Amino acid sequence: MGANISQLERDIGSDQFPPNEHYFGLVNFGNTCYSNSVLQALYFCRPFREKVLEYKAKNRRTKETLLSCLADLFYSIATQKKKVGSIAPKKFIARLRKEKEEFDNYMQQDAHEFLNFLINHINEIILAERNQAKAPAGKGSNSSNSSSNNTNNISNGTGSNGTVGGHTGSLGPSDNASSTEPTWVHEIFQGILTSETRCLNCETVSSKDENFFDLQVDVDQNTSITHCLRCFSNTETLCSDNKFKCDNCCSYQEAQKRMRVKKLPMILALHLKRFKYMEQYNRHIKVSHRVVFPLELRLFNTSDDAVNPDRLYDLMAVVIHCGSGPNRGHYISIVKSHGFWLLFDDDMVDKIEASTIEDFYGLTSDIQKSSETGYILFYQSRDCA
């Protein structure tokens, strides 16, 4: 190899370097590691990257939105002449700060809040542009991204025992799904949870579906993602002030409730709830508990009528929080690309061994210690690889 070859290219090897792949770090604009880490994870979600680049190809003259800026960034990385390097996502960050006031500062931001906003906002832009294209001339929306009142916005949901929260989407059973064609964001990230409630008086079982773009998982000390996901399907008894209003009994009754997965998404995003409010400190504290996340994952807590109950997932990206609290620290990400693992730390990119992933499981002791812990996990269904 020539003298101008980067260390990363040496580590990968010229014969092993994937053709038409580029590994570019992202420049940090003071506090934008929260964005950089999530963007890298999403870039290496192949179905997501392909749809964003497809959007770029089809919408060459669109007005500027956060989606068009993201598409420009992805296209810029994908068409670089060099194999490795760094790039400044200046236009994307400028647009992000225009779109959401909370991100228009230099304070530490939460990577999950950013992911949630980005996925929702992209979905809204697609829906708004679709509606605009269908509307007669002069009657369409005057802005492709003025969708703050869009009924398809994702809001927080609550899971059984508070263990898993989904984000309700636009295609629930009460939302006239037949008349709302799903977007590619729905196709990639959306799954369905079903809440089953059994009245203990009349034994009637009622169920309610809830869409989600990611699952929010409570963490326990020295456990695993599989264990955490099993826990949310544990039966919860609704009693005392929390009784269930049974339509059959026409009154409030004690009941048993559990949450199960009815439809597994193509990309399963798991958010580990590592920031917990502690009254004795009067602030949020990082929970650095050790939580093992496997390279392969299969969910066993699916409903009896699940669409794809045996879906097998492969870990393909992890956003990692480094530090001791939500308002201090740093975000990095690790991604799997063509069979090997890379660590992205803003503009730095390094090849790592798969065994290094264990360093990001968390700590076995005190919650207040500084640590590097998995925060958002991205699993890709093997049947879409």
TORDO-984216 format. One record per residue (C-alpha): residue in one letter; x, y, z; residue number from 0. Coordinates in Angstrom, 3 decimals. Layout:
# residues N
+-----+----------+----------+----------+-----+
| res |       px |       py |       pz |   n |
+-----+----------+----------+----------+-----+
|   A |        X |        Y |        Z | NUM |
...
+-----+----------+----------+----------+-----+
This chain:
# residues 385
+-----+----------+----------+----------+-----+
| res |       px |       py |       pz |   n |
+-----+----------+----------+----------+-----+
|   M |    0.000 |    0.000 |    0.000 |   0 |
|   G |    1.130 |    3.558 |   -0.679 |   1 |
|   A |    2.345 |    5.967 |    1.992 |   2 |
|   N |   -0.849 |    8.035 |    1.695 |   3 |
|   I |   -3.098 |    5.109 |    2.648 |   4 |
|   S |   -4.934 |    5.688 |    5.928 |   5 |
|   Q |   -4.461 |    3.524 |    8.999 |   6 |
|   L |   -8.050 |    2.300 |    8.665 |   7 |
|   E |   -7.392 |    1.081 |    5.117 |   8 |
|   R |   -4.296 |   -0.708 |    6.398 |   9 |
|   D |   -6.284 |   -2.309 |    9.231 |  10 |
|   I |   -8.991 |   -3.523 |    6.860 |  11 |
|   G |   -6.579 |   -4.505 |    4.082 |  12 |
|   S |   -6.826 |   -3.623 |    0.408 |  13 |
|   D |   -8.080 |   -7.094 |   -0.507 |  14 |
|   Q |  -10.757 |   -6.960 |    2.208 |  15 |
|   F |  -11.947 |   -3.374 |    1.691 |  16 |
|   P |  -15.570 |   -3.493 |    0.469 |  17 |
|   P |  -16.019 |   -2.086 |   -3.048 |  18 |
|   N |  -18.207 |    1.025 |   -3.285 |  19 |
|   E |  -18.136 |    1.524 |    0.504 |  20 |
|   H |  -16.917 |    4.642 |    2.277 |  21 |
|   Y |  -16.069 |    5.167 |    5.935 |  22 |
|   F |  -16.244 |    8.842 |    6.798 |  23 |
|   G |  -16.262 |   10.377 |   10.251 |  24 |
|   L |  -18.420 |   13.441 |   10.959 |  25 |
|   V |  -16.993 |   16.713 |   12.260 |  26 |
|   N |  -18.335 |   17.795 |   15.677 |  27 |
|   F |  -19.684 |   21.367 |   15.840 |  28 |
|   G |  -19.157 |   21.774 |   19.576 |  29 |
|   N |  -21.862 |   19.458 |   20.920 |  30 |
|   T |  -23.094 |   17.446 |   17.946 |  31 |
|   C |  -21.763 |   14.001 |   18.941 |  32 |
|   Y |  -25.404 |   13.088 |   19.769 |  33 |
|   S |  -26.293 |   13.664 |   16.112 |  34 |
|   N |  -23.105 |   12.218 |   14.606 |  35 |
|   S |  -23.444 |    8.923 |   16.472 |  36 |
|   V |  -27.073 |    8.403 |   15.406 |  37 |
|   L |  -26.405 |    9.439 |   11.796 |  38 |
|   Q |  -23.599 |    6.877 |   11.514 |  39 |
|   A |  -25.857 |    4.135 |   12.886 |  40 |
|   L |  -28.588 |    5.071 |   10.410 |  41 |
|   Y |  -26.158 |    5.299 |    7.485 |  42 |
|   F |  -25.137 |    1.696 |    8.089 |  43 |
|   C |  -28.772 |    0.574 |    8.317 |  44 |
|   R |  -28.737 |   -0.546 |    4.692 |  45 |
|   P |  -32.509 |   -0.387 |    4.091 |  46 |
|   F |  -32.603 |    3.155 |    5.513 |  47 |
|   R |  -29.550 |    4.359 |    3.577 |  48 |
|   E |  -30.929 |    2.962 |    0.319 |  49 |
|   K |  -34.282 |    4.709 |    0.787 |  50 |
|   V |  -32.623 |    8.040 |    1.642 |  51 |
|   L |  -30.386 |    7.829 |   -1.449 |  52 |
|   E |  -33.399 |    6.809 |   -3.534 |  53 |
|   Y |  -35.226 |    9.884 |   -2.223 |  54 |
|   K |  -32.228 |   12.013 |   -3.265 |  55 |
|   A |  -32.317 |   10.570 |   -6.789 |  56 |
|   K |  -36.055 |   11.168 |   -7.185 |  57 |
|   N |  -36.232 |   14.644 |   -5.610 |  58 |
|   R |  -33.482 |   16.675 |   -7.233 |  59 |
|   R |  -35.429 |   19.955 |   -7.151 |  60 |
|   T |  -37.192 |   19.711 |   -3.818 |  61 |
|   K |  -37.131 |   22.596 |   -1.379 |  62 |
|   E |  -34.746 |   22.258 |    1.541 |  63 |
|   T |  -35.990 |   20.112 |    4.421 |  64 |
|   L |  -34.237 |   18.073 |    7.062 |  65 |
|   L |  -34.765 |   15.026 |    4.838 |  66 |
|   S |  -33.234 |   16.698 |    1.778 |  67 |
|   C |  -30.237 |   17.758 |    3.915 |  68 |
|   L |  -29.875 |   14.200 |    5.215 |  69 |
|   A |  -30.098 |   12.862 |    1.656 |  70 |
|   D |  -27.400 |   15.329 |    0.537 |  71 |
|   L |  -25.153 |   14.205 |    3.416 |  72 |
|   F |  -25.620 |   10.498 |    2.674 |  73 |
|   Y |  -25.046 |   11.118 |   -1.051 |  74 |
|   S |  -21.887 |   13.095 |   -0.289 |  75 |
|   I |  -20.489 |   10.202 |    1.784 |  76 |
|   A |  -21.526 |    7.561 |   -0.753 |  77 |
|   T |  -19.880 |    9.377 |   -3.690 |  78 |
|   Q |  -16.573 |   10.370 |   -2.095 |  79 |
|   K |  -13.490 |    9.618 |   -4.184 |  80 |
|   K |  -11.525 |    8.588 |   -1.108 |  81 |
|   K |  -12.423 |    5.406 |    0.756 |  82 |
|   V |  -12.009 |    6.949 |    4.223 |  83 |
|   G |  -11.882 |   10.455 |    5.679 |  84 |
|   S |  -14.129 |   12.942 |    7.444 |  85 |
|   I |  -16.905 |   15.252 |    6.367 |  86 |
|   A |  -18.605 |   18.255 |    7.988 |  87 |
|   P |  -22.423 |   17.870 |    8.110 |  88 |
|   K |  -22.775 |   21.647 |    8.236 |  89 |
|   K |  -25.983 |   21.993 |    6.224 |  90 |
|   F |  -27.742 |   19.197 |    8.110 |  91 |
|   I |  -26.905 |   20.639 |   11.547 |  92 |
|   A |  -27.932 |   24.156 |   10.446 |  93 |
|   R |  -31.280 |   22.792 |    9.255 |  94 |
|   L |  -31.744 |   20.725 |   12.423 |  95 |
|   R |  -31.239 |   23.835 |   14.563 |  96 |
|   K |  -33.805 |   25.694 |   12.452 |  97 |
|   E |  -36.351 |   22.898 |   12.728 |  98 |
|   K |  -36.191 |   22.312 |   16.474 |  99 |
|   E |  -35.358 |   25.042 |   18.950 | 100 |
|   E |  -34.215 |   22.566 |   21.616 | 101 |
|   F |  -31.262 |   21.582 |   19.415 | 102 |
|   D |  -30.282 |   25.184 |   18.629 | 103 |
|   N |  -27.632 |   25.537 |   21.331 | 104 |
|   Y |  -24.308 |   24.119 |   22.426 | 105 |
|   M |  -25.548 |   22.056 |   25.371 | 106 |
|   Q |  -25.315 |   18.280 |   25.567 | 107 |
|   Q |  -28.350 |   16.716 |   23.861 | 108 |
|   D |  -29.892 |   13.273 |   24.185 | 109 |
|   A |  -29.191 |   10.921 |   21.273 | 110 |
|   H |  -32.500 |    9.095 |   21.683 | 111 |
|   E |  -34.501 |   12.332 |   21.639 | 112 |
|   F |  -32.678 |   13.242 |   18.439 | 113 |
|   L |  -33.367 |    9.834 |   16.857 | 114 |
|   N |  -37.039 |   10.034 |   17.825 | 115 |
|   F |  -37.357 |   13.547 |   16.400 | 116 |
|   L |  -35.486 |   12.708 |   13.197 | 117 |
|   I |  -37.456 |    9.556 |   12.349 | 118 |
|   N |  -40.781 |   11.269 |   13.108 | 119 |
|   H |  -39.875 |   14.401 |   11.204 | 120 |
|   I |  -38.698 |   12.497 |    8.128 | 121 |
|   N |  -41.957 |   10.545 |    8.175 | 122 |
|   E |  -43.945 |   13.791 |    8.368 | 123 |
|   I |  -42.025 |   15.313 |    5.457 | 124 |
|   I |  -42.713 |   12.261 |    3.278 | 125 |
|   L |  -46.431 |   12.349 |    4.162 | 126 |
|   A |  -46.688 |   16.100 |    3.610 | 127 |
|   E |  -44.942 |   15.882 |    0.226 | 128 |
|   R |  -47.147 |   12.953 |   -0.770 | 129 |
|   N |  -50.297 |   14.893 |    0.166 | 130 |
|   Q |  -49.024 |   17.955 |   -1.668 | 131 |
|   A |  -48.403 |   15.914 |   -4.815 | 132 |
|   K |  -51.944 |   14.477 |   -4.677 | 133 |
|   A |  -53.662 |   17.815 |   -3.985 | 134 |
|   P |  -55.108 |   19.857 |   -6.888 | 135 |
|   A |  -53.084 |   22.920 |   -7.884 | 136 |
|   G |  -53.501 |   25.716 |   -5.340 | 137 |
|   K |  -55.015 |   23.459 |   -2.700 | 138 |
|   G |  -51.934 |   21.639 |   -1.452 | 139 |
|   S |  -49.920 |   22.454 |    1.626 | 140 |
|   N |  -47.694 |   25.466 |    1.083 | 141 |
|   S |  -44.828 |   23.800 |    2.897 | 142 |
|   S |  -43.445 |   20.323 |    2.547 | 143 |
|   N |  -42.336 |   20.230 |    6.154 | 144 |
|   S |  -44.957 |   22.264 |    8.019 | 145 |
|   S |  -46.409 |   19.162 |    9.568 | 146 |
|   S |  -46.431 |   19.961 |   13.263 | 147 |
|   N |  -50.184 |   19.352 |   13.305 | 148 |
|   N |  -49.954 |   16.216 |   11.204 | 149 |
|   T |  -52.017 |   13.447 |   12.741 | 150 |
|   N |  -49.284 |   10.972 |   11.865 | 151 |
|   N |  -46.934 |   12.391 |   14.480 | 152 |
|   I |  -45.500 |    9.792 |   16.811 | 153 |
|   S |  -46.214 |   10.173 |   20.511 | 154 |
|   N |  -44.985 |    8.284 |   23.538 | 155 |
|   G |  -46.832 |    5.149 |   24.558 | 156 |
|   T |  -46.544 |    3.094 |   27.705 | 157 |
|   G |  -45.813 |   -0.565 |   28.042 | 158 |
|   S |  -46.681 |   -3.121 |   30.685 | 159 |
|   N |  -45.151 |   -2.284 |   34.068 | 160 |
|   G |  -43.569 |    0.761 |   32.438 | 161 |
|   T |  -40.886 |   -1.553 |   31.101 | 162 |
|   V |  -41.264 |   -0.838 |   27.411 | 163 |
|   G |  -42.686 |    2.263 |   25.809 | 164 |
|   G |  -43.514 |    2.317 |   22.128 | 165 |
|   H |  -44.089 |    5.287 |   19.899 | 166 |
|   T |  -47.581 |    5.132 |   18.465 | 167 |
|   G |  -47.636 |    5.599 |   14.733 | 168 |
|   S |  -50.163 |    6.453 |   12.086 | 169 |
|   L |  -51.310 |    2.988 |   11.132 | 170 |
|   G |  -53.073 |    1.731 |   14.241 | 171 |
|   P |  -56.377 |   -0.107 |   13.933 | 172 |
|   S |  -58.372 |    3.018 |   14.795 | 173 |
|   D |  -56.619 |    5.189 |   12.233 | 174 |
|   N |  -58.258 |    3.880 |    9.073 | 175 |
|   A |  -55.076 |    2.145 |    7.971 | 176 |
|   S |  -56.656 |    1.077 |    4.682 | 177 |
|   S |  -56.717 |    4.668 |    3.446 | 178 |
|   T |  -53.214 |    5.544 |    4.677 | 179 |
|   E |  -50.461 |    4.040 |    2.616 | 180 |
|   P |  -47.394 |    3.415 |    4.790 | 181 |
|   T |  -44.227 |    5.369 |    4.127 | 182 |
|   W |  -40.824 |    3.725 |    3.791 | 183 |
|   V |  -40.123 |    4.920 |    7.343 | 184 |
|   H |  -43.059 |    2.788 |    8.509 | 185 |
|   E |  -41.857 |   -0.135 |    6.396 | 186 |
|   I |  -38.390 |   -0.043 |    7.975 | 187 |
|   F |  -38.967 |    0.894 |   11.626 | 188 |
|   Q |  -42.599 |    0.349 |   12.546 | 189 |
|   G |  -43.752 |   -2.619 |   14.580 | 190 |
|   I |  -46.976 |   -3.322 |   16.449 | 191 |
|   L |  -47.464 |   -4.062 |   20.144 | 192 |
|   T |  -50.703 |   -5.598 |   21.343 | 193 |
|   S |  -52.012 |   -5.020 |   24.848 | 194 |
|   E |  -54.155 |   -7.907 |   26.107 | 195 |
|   T |  -56.380 |   -7.292 |   29.150 | 196 |
|   R |  -58.427 |  -10.043 |   30.835 | 197 |
|   C |  -61.233 |   -9.007 |   33.172 | 198 |
|   L |  -61.017 |  -11.128 |   36.336 | 199 |
|   N |  -64.764 |  -10.831 |   36.874 | 200 |
|   C |  -66.153 |  -12.008 |   33.512 | 201 |
|   E |  -62.967 |  -13.447 |   31.950 | 202 |
|   T |  -63.465 |  -11.375 |   28.789 | 203 |
|   V |  -60.177 |  -10.670 |   26.996 | 204 |
|   S |  -59.821 |   -7.387 |   25.103 | 205 |
|   S |  -56.849 |   -6.332 |   23.036 | 206 |
|   K |  -55.570 |   -3.029 |   21.705 | 207 |
|   D |  -52.818 |   -2.500 |   19.153 | 208 |
|   E |  -50.194 |    0.218 |   19.398 | 209 |
|   N |  -47.584 |    1.049 |   16.778 | 210 |
|   F |  -43.978 |    1.786 |   17.669 | 211 |
|   F |  -40.824 |    3.033 |   15.964 | 212 |
|   D |  -38.586 |    1.896 |   18.818 | 213 |
|   L |  -38.943 |    0.015 |   22.094 | 214 |
|   Q |  -37.837 |    1.648 |   25.327 | 215 |
|   V |  -36.395 |   -0.889 |   27.737 | 216 |
|   D |  -35.872 |   -0.584 |   31.494 | 217 |
|   V |  -32.513 |   -1.976 |   32.578 | 218 |
|   D |  -31.688 |   -4.152 |   35.587 | 219 |
|   Q |  -28.266 |   -4.948 |   37.006 | 220 |
|   N |  -26.368 |   -7.854 |   35.423 | 221 |
|   T |  -28.998 |   -8.875 |   32.915 | 222 |
|   S |  -29.443 |   -9.141 |   29.168 | 223 |
|   I |  -31.531 |   -7.549 |   26.450 | 224 |
|   T |  -33.356 |  -10.863 |   26.043 | 225 |
|   H |  -34.275 |  -10.803 |   29.747 | 226 |
|   C |  -35.379 |   -7.138 |   29.568 | 227 |
|   L |  -37.616 |   -7.875 |   26.599 | 228 |
|   R |  -39.114 |  -10.934 |   28.285 | 229 |
|   C |  -39.946 |   -8.807 |   31.339 | 230 |
|   F |  -42.245 |   -6.468 |   29.480 | 231 |
|   S |  -44.551 |   -9.375 |   28.692 | 232 |
|   N |  -44.920 |  -10.261 |   32.369 | 233 |
|   T |  -48.538 |  -10.187 |   33.489 | 234 |
|   E |  -49.503 |   -7.062 |   35.446 | 235 |
|   T |  -52.520 |   -7.036 |   37.774 | 236 |
|   L |  -54.712 |   -3.941 |   37.549 | 237 |
|   C |  -56.377 |   -3.343 |   40.916 | 238 |
|   S |  -57.221 |   -0.712 |   43.570 | 239 |
|   D |  -57.042 |    2.743 |   41.952 | 240 |
|   N |  -55.791 |    1.222 |   38.721 | 241 |
|   K |  -58.774 |   -0.989 |   37.874 | 242 |
|   F |  -59.776 |   -1.704 |   34.284 | 243 |
|   K |  -63.087 |   -0.476 |   32.862 | 244 |
|   C |  -64.610 |   -3.616 |   31.386 | 245 |
|   D |  -67.069 |   -2.968 |   28.543 | 246 |
|   N |  -68.746 |   -6.308 |   29.166 | 247 |
|   C |  -69.278 |   -5.692 |   32.904 | 248 |
|   C |  -69.944 |   -1.967 |   32.303 | 249 |
|   S |  -67.876 |   -1.192 |   35.405 | 250 |
|   Y |  -64.334 |   -0.991 |   36.758 | 251 |
|   Q |  -62.936 |   -4.440 |   37.575 | 252 |
|   E |  -59.689 |   -6.039 |   38.580 | 253 |
|   A |  -57.889 |   -7.348 |   35.520 | 254 |
|   Q |  -54.650 |   -8.832 |   34.238 | 255 |
|   K |  -52.716 |   -7.128 |   31.482 | 256 |
|   R |  -49.722 |   -8.008 |   29.372 | 257 |
|   M |  -47.960 |   -6.541 |   26.338 | 258 |
|   R |  -46.709 |   -8.643 |   23.459 | 259 |
|   V |  -45.279 |   -7.965 |   20.019 | 260 |
|   K |  -47.730 |   -8.503 |   17.183 | 261 |
|   K |  -45.555 |   -7.346 |   14.290 | 262 |
|   L |  -41.773 |   -7.197 |   14.359 | 263 |
|   P |  -40.165 |   -4.368 |   12.366 | 264 |
|   M |  -37.482 |   -4.726 |    9.715 | 265 |
|   I |  -35.110 |   -2.660 |   11.872 | 266 |
|   L |  -35.674 |   -3.135 |   15.603 | 267 |
|   A |  -34.429 |   -0.105 |   17.546 | 268 |
|   L |  -34.071 |   -0.670 |   21.291 | 269 |
|   H |  -33.574 |    2.280 |   23.629 | 270 |
|   L |  -32.030 |    1.352 |   26.980 | 271 |
|   K |  -33.444 |    3.719 |   29.595 | 272 |
|   R |  -30.141 |    4.615 |   31.235 | 273 |
|   F |  -31.094 |    8.004 |   32.689 | 274 |
|   K |  -33.193 |    7.798 |   35.842 | 275 |
|   Y |  -34.463 |   10.598 |   38.074 | 276 |
|   M |  -33.171 |   10.165 |   41.633 | 277 |
|   E |  -34.920 |   12.238 |   44.300 | 278 |
|   Q |  -31.975 |   12.158 |   46.704 | 279 |
|   Y |  -29.818 |   13.883 |   44.078 | 280 |
|   N |  -32.666 |   15.997 |   42.622 | 281 |
|   R |  -31.472 |   15.187 |   39.099 | 282 |
|   H |  -31.177 |   12.447 |   36.510 | 283 |
|   I |  -28.443 |    9.911 |   37.167 | 284 |
|   K |  -26.937 |    7.536 |   34.658 | 285 |
|   V |  -27.736 |    3.876 |   35.246 | 286 |
|   S |  -24.574 |    2.094 |   34.086 | 287 |
|   H |  -25.892 |   -1.403 |   34.844 | 288 |
|   R |  -24.300 |   -4.196 |   32.849 | 289 |
|   V |  -26.754 |   -5.303 |   30.152 | 290 |
|   V |  -25.528 |   -7.885 |   27.676 | 291 |
|   F |  -26.739 |   -7.404 |   24.115 | 292 |
|   P |  -26.167 |  -10.381 |   21.795 | 293 |
|   L |  -25.000 |  -10.286 |   18.174 | 294 |
|   E |  -28.084 |  -12.340 |   17.293 | 295 |
|   L |  -31.545 |  -11.771 |   18.767 | 296 |
|   R |  -34.878 |  -13.515 |   18.503 | 297 |
|   L |  -37.921 |  -12.195 |   20.377 | 298 |
|   F |  -40.006 |  -14.820 |   22.166 | 299 |
|   N |  -42.671 |  -12.502 |   23.559 | 300 |
|   T |  -44.793 |  -12.370 |   20.419 | 301 |
|   S |  -48.573 |  -12.655 |   20.305 | 302 |
|   D |  -50.425 |  -15.755 |   19.133 | 303 |
|   D |  -51.379 |  -14.008 |   15.895 | 304 |
|   A |  -47.974 |  -12.413 |   15.299 | 305 |
|   V |  -47.155 |  -11.710 |   11.658 | 306 |
|   N |  -43.495 |  -12.806 |   11.807 | 307 |
|   P |  -42.860 |  -14.424 |   15.216 | 308 |
|   D |  -39.630 |  -16.249 |   14.320 | 309 |
|   R |  -37.804 |  -13.276 |   12.854 | 310 |
|   L |  -34.069 |  -13.457 |   13.580 | 311 |
|   Y |  -32.135 |  -10.228 |   14.041 | 312 |
|   D |  -28.468 |   -9.337 |   13.736 | 313 |
|   L |  -26.926 |   -6.480 |   15.701 | 314 |
|   M |  -25.747 |   -3.886 |   13.194 | 315 |
|   A |  -25.191 |   -0.667 |   15.167 | 316 |
|   V |  -24.981 |    0.636 |   18.728 | 317 |
|   V |  -25.057 |    4.247 |   19.908 | 318 |
|   I |  -22.925 |    4.410 |   23.052 | 319 |
|   H |  -23.052 |    6.981 |   25.853 | 320 |
|   C |  -19.714 |    7.716 |   27.505 | 321 |
|   G |  -19.771 |    9.500 |   30.857 | 322 |
|   S |  -21.578 |    9.687 |   34.169 | 323 |
|   G |  -24.770 |   11.611 |   33.415 | 324 |
|   P |  -27.204 |   12.878 |   30.774 | 325 |
|   N |  -25.815 |   16.418 |   30.728 | 326 |
|   R |  -22.169 |   15.455 |   30.676 | 327 |
|   G |  -20.365 |   12.973 |   28.528 | 328 |
|   H |  -20.039 |   11.995 |   24.907 | 329 |
|   Y |  -21.662 |    9.781 |   22.271 | 330 |
|   I |  -19.904 |    7.399 |   19.904 | 331 |
|   S |  -21.225 |    4.555 |   17.765 | 332 |
|   I |  -20.121 |    1.148 |   16.582 | 333 |
|   V |  -21.438 |   -0.318 |   13.337 | 334 |
|   K |  -21.166 |   -3.583 |   11.480 | 335 |
|   S |  -20.217 |   -3.245 |    7.831 | 336 |
|   H |  -19.512 |   -6.138 |    5.461 | 337 |
|   G |  -18.753 |   -8.508 |    8.307 | 338 |
|   F |  -16.459 |   -6.343 |   10.438 | 339 |
|   W |  -16.982 |   -3.727 |   13.129 | 340 |
|   L |  -16.049 |   -0.043 |   13.069 | 341 |
|   L |  -16.023 |    2.555 |   15.833 | 342 |
|   F |  -17.083 |    6.107 |   14.878 | 343 |
|   D |  -16.039 |    8.840 |   17.311 | 344 |
|   D |  -17.038 |   12.056 |   15.529 | 345 |
|   D |  -14.429 |   12.490 |   12.770 | 346 |
|   M |  -12.364 |    9.458 |   13.863 | 347 |
|   V |  -13.005 |    5.976 |   12.457 | 348 |
|   D |  -11.302 |    2.812 |   13.717 | 349 |
|   K |  -11.694 |   -0.898 |   13.029 | 350 |
|   I |  -12.423 |   -2.921 |   16.182 | 351 |
|   E |  -12.720 |   -6.599 |   17.005 | 352 |
|   A |  -16.188 |   -8.031 |   17.685 | 353 |
|   S |  -14.988 |   -8.953 |   21.190 | 354 |
|   T |  -14.615 |   -5.214 |   21.951 | 355 |
|   I |  -18.424 |   -4.934 |   21.976 | 356 |
|   E |  -18.381 |   -6.487 |   25.451 | 357 |
|   D |  -16.675 |   -3.299 |   26.716 | 358 |
|   F |  -19.956 |   -1.462 |   26.130 | 359 |
|   Y |  -22.281 |   -3.732 |   28.138 | 360 |
|   G |  -21.945 |   -1.566 |   31.262 | 361 |
|   L |  -20.661 |   -1.873 |   34.814 | 362 |
|   T |  -21.368 |   -4.408 |   37.530 | 363 |
|   S |  -21.209 |   -1.849 |   40.356 | 364 |
|   D |  -22.141 |    1.758 |   41.242 | 365 |
|   I |  -24.552 |    3.617 |   38.945 | 366 |
|   Q |  -22.734 |    6.940 |   39.310 | 367 |
|   K |  -19.398 |    5.828 |   37.881 | 368 |
|   S |  -18.382 |    7.050 |   34.456 | 369 |
|   S |  -18.857 |    4.355 |   31.857 | 370 |
|   E |  -19.197 |    3.589 |   28.162 | 371 |
|   T |  -22.540 |    1.844 |   27.792 | 372 |
|   G |  -24.806 |    0.763 |   24.971 | 373 |
|   Y |  -27.694 |    3.250 |   24.773 | 374 |
|   I |  -29.530 |    2.611 |   21.484 | 375 |
|   L |  -29.280 |   -0.787 |   19.785 | 376 |
|   F |  -30.171 |   -1.355 |   16.140 | 377 |
|   Y |  -31.013 |   -4.900 |   15.096 | 378 |
|   Q |  -31.648 |   -5.717 |   11.450 | 379 |
|   S |  -33.901 |   -8.560 |   10.409 | 380 |
|   R |  -31.887 |  -11.242 |    8.664 | 381 |
|   D |  -34.591 |  -11.697 |    6.027 | 382 |
|   C |  -33.956 |   -8.184 |    4.681 | 383 |
|   A |  -30.158 |   -8.360 |    4.640 | 384 |
+-----+----------+----------+----------+-----+
